[in-house]
Amino acid sequence: METATLVWGLIFSSIGIGYFIYGRKQSNLVARWCGLALILFPYLVTDTLAMVAVGAALMLTPRFIEL
């Protein structure tokens, strides 16, 4: 495994924990589920560029979708 993949996975998982806690406290389902996805998706995506693209998309999703 590359070092960049590990570092990006750590960054996105850390941000995901923040999204999940925020979504739980604010009862925001989109932020909660995006946080959970940010925590788990680095285990499934192994390409660094794809990881950055998926992570950025998941981070922007709560900004544009509100339930």
MOWOSUL-V345322 format. One record per residue. N is the residue number from 1. SS is DSSP state (H for helix, E for strand, C for the rest). PSI is psi as a letter, one per 40 degrees, with the letter a starting at -180 (none if undefined). BURIAL is + if it has 24 or more other ideal C-beta (glycine too) atoms within 12 Angstrom, else -. Layout:
n=N ss=SS psi=PSI burial=BURIAL
n=N ss=SS psi=PSI burial=BURIAL
//
This chain:
n=1 ss=C psi=i burial=-
n=2 ss=C psi=i burial=-
n=3 ss=H psi=d burial=-
n=4 ss=H psi=d burial=-
n=5 ss=H psi=d burial=-
n=6 ss=H psi=d burial=-
n=7 ss=H psi=d burial=-
n=8 ss=H psi=d burial=+
n=9 ss=H psi=d burial=+
n=10 ss=H psi=d burial=-
n=11 ss=H psi=d burial=-
n=12 ss=H psi=d burial=+
n=13 ss=H psi=d burial=+
n=14 ss=H psi=d burial=-
n=15 ss=H psi=d burial=+
n=16 ss=H psi=d burial=+
n=17 ss=H psi=d burial=-
n=18 ss=H psi=d burial=-
n=19 ss=H psi=d burial=+
n=20 ss=H psi=d burial=+
n=21 ss=H psi=d burial=-
n=22 ss=H psi=d burial=-
n=23 ss=H psi=d burial=+
n=24 ss=H psi=d burial=-
n=25 ss=H psi=d burial=-
n=26 ss=H psi=e burial=-
n=27 ss=C psi=f burial=-
n=28 ss=C psi=h burial=-
n=29 ss=H psi=d burial=-
n=30 ss=H psi=d burial=+
n=31 ss=H psi=d burial=+
n=32 ss=H psi=d burial=+
n=33 ss=H psi=d burial=-
n=34 ss=H psi=d burial=+
n=35 ss=H psi=d burial=+
n=36 ss=H psi=d burial=-
n=37 ss=H psi=d burial=+
n=38 ss=H psi=d burial=+
n=39 ss=H psi=d burial=+
n=40 ss=H psi=d burial=-
n=41 ss=H psi=d burial=+
n=42 ss=H psi=d burial=+
n=43 ss=H psi=d burial=-
n=44 ss=C psi=d burial=-
n=45 ss=C psi=h burial=+
n=46 ss=C psi=e burial=-
n=47 ss=C psi=h burial=-
n=48 ss=H psi=d burial=-
n=49 ss=H psi=d burial=-
n=50 ss=H psi=d burial=-
n=51 ss=H psi=d burial=+
n=52 ss=H psi=d burial=-
n=53 ss=H psi=d burial=-
n=54 ss=H psi=d burial=+
n=55 ss=H psi=d burial=+
n=56 ss=H psi=d burial=-
n=57 ss=H psi=d burial=-
n=58 ss=H psi=d burial=+
n=59 ss=H psi=d burial=+
n=60 ss=H psi=e burial=-
n=61 ss=H psi=d burial=+
n=62 ss=H psi=d burial=+
n=63 ss=H psi=d burial=-
n=64 ss=H psi=e burial=-
n=65 ss=C psi=h burial=-
n=66 ss=C psi=h burial=-
n=67 ss=C psi=none burial=-
//
